[in-house]
Amino acid sequence: MTTLQHADTSIRQVLRDHGRLATDPGKLATDADLYQSGMTSHASVNVMLALEGEFDIEFPDHMLKRNVFRSIGSIERALRELIAA
């Protein structure tokens, strides 16, 4: 399980492995739109599942929205909320 201390690095690695982005996630700004960078809704499901495994969390139904997975920053905020709960 990854801690939030290394969340940015872990999120970028998950995106590299599962996001199917046209741009290297390591070069994206934290607020860059991942969908504009090539992520599809199908890839976002794969990203979500990989994040659940990486952080040992489960995204509740109310978080299964496009805007939660829109950027590295939005993903990190969602993770912080889930881990703090």
SEBAVEX-983306 format. One line per field, with one value per residue (C-alpha): residue number from 1; residue in three letters; x, y, z. Coordinates in nm, 4 decimals. Layout:
// SEBAVEX-983306
resi = (NUM ...) $
resn = (ala ...) $
east = (X ...) $
north = (Y ...) $
up = (Z ...) $
//
This chain:
// SEBAVEX-983306
resi = (1 2 3 4 5 6 7 8 9 10 11 12 13 14 15 16 17 18 19 20 21 22 23 24 25 26 27 28 29 30 31 32 33 34 35 36 37 38 39 40 41 42 43 44 45 46 47 48 49 50 51 52 53 54 55 56 57 58 59 60 61 62 63 64 65 66 67 68 69 70 71 72 73 74 75 76 77 78 79 80 81 82 83 84 85) $
resn = (met thr thr leu gln his ala asp thr ser ile arg gln val leu arg asp his gly arg leu ala thr asp pro gly lys leu ala thr asp ala asp leu tyr gln ser gly met thr ser his ala ser val asn val met leu ala leu glu gly glu phe asp ile glu phe pro asp his met leu lys arg asn val phe arg ser ile gly ser ile glu arg ala leu arg glu leu ile ala ala) $
east = (0.0000 0.1266 0.1032 -0.0129 0.3427 0.4281 0.0840 0.1944 0.4631 0.2291 -0.0551 0.1786 0.3022 -0.0551 -0.1339 0.1793 0.0750 -0.3017 -0.3995 -0.3090 -0.2032 -0.0436 0.1877 0.4226 0.2416 0.5722 0.5688 0.2087 0.1170 -0.0790 -0.3881 -0.3540 -0.6712 -0.6004 -0.8859 -0.7384 -0.4089 -0.5690 -0.7264 -1.0535 -1.3392 -1.2356 -0.8779 -1.0093 -1.1788 -0.8472 -0.6777 -0.9420 -0.8967 -0.5187 -0.5424 -0.7706 -0.5090 -0.2169 -0.3694 -0.5847 -0.9008 -1.2321 -1.3859 -1.7497 -2.0224 -2.0463 -1.6821 -1.7202 -1.7361 -1.5254 -1.4169 -1.2592 -1.0219 -0.9755 -0.6278 -0.3512 -0.4530 -0.8179 -0.7174 -0.4885 -0.7637 -1.0015 -0.7393 -0.6766 -1.0493 -1.0789 -0.7730 -0.8705 -1.2171) $
north = (0.0000 0.3445 0.6335 0.9820 1.1041 0.9540 1.0007 1.2202 0.9746 0.6759 0.8467 0.9323 0.5712 0.4378 0.6829 0.5723 0.2068 0.2370 0.5847 0.5429 0.9061 1.0675 1.2600 1.1207 1.1705 1.2753 1.5860 1.6882 1.9734 1.8692 2.0449 1.9283 1.7726 1.4002 1.3553 1.6238 1.4359 1.1257 0.9322 0.7667 0.6754 0.3096 0.3938 0.5955 0.2807 0.0978 0.3885 0.3809 0.0056 0.0398 0.3266 0.1170 -0.1575 0.0796 0.2721 -0.0093 0.2015 0.1802 0.4691 0.5045 0.5513 0.9269 0.9636 0.7738 1.0934 1.2274 1.5319 1.3129 1.1649 1.4834 1.5687 1.4420 1.7028 1.5971 1.2332 1.3249 1.5261 1.2297 0.9944 1.2285 1.2383 0.8591 0.7888 1.0486 0.8918) $
up = (0.0000 -0.0925 0.1517 0.0623 0.1151 -0.2251 -0.3809 -0.6722 -0.7813 -0.7454 -0.9328 -1.2193 -1.2320 -1.2399 -1.5197 -1.7059 -1.6750 -1.7273 -1.8506 -2.2184 -2.2303 -2.5340 -2.2992 -2.0355 -1.7011 -1.5472 -1.7669 -1.6983 -1.4681 -1.1617 -1.2972 -1.6608 -1.8008 -1.8377 -2.0851 -2.3111 -2.2777 -2.4289 -2.1427 -2.2396 -2.0070 -2.0416 -1.9412 -1.6452 -1.5122 -1.5358 -1.3580 -1.0843 -1.0290 -1.0209 -0.7700 -0.5495 -0.5440 -0.4999 -0.2083 -0.0619 -0.0882 -0.2713 -0.4590 -0.3473 -0.6068 -0.5473 -0.6560 -0.9816 -1.1837 -1.4652 -1.2639 -0.9907 -1.2511 -1.4577 -1.3267 -1.1045 -0.8492 -0.8459 -0.8036 -0.5154 -0.3439 -0.3749 -0.2308 0.0621 0.1337 0.1214 0.3323 0.5930 0.6308) $
//
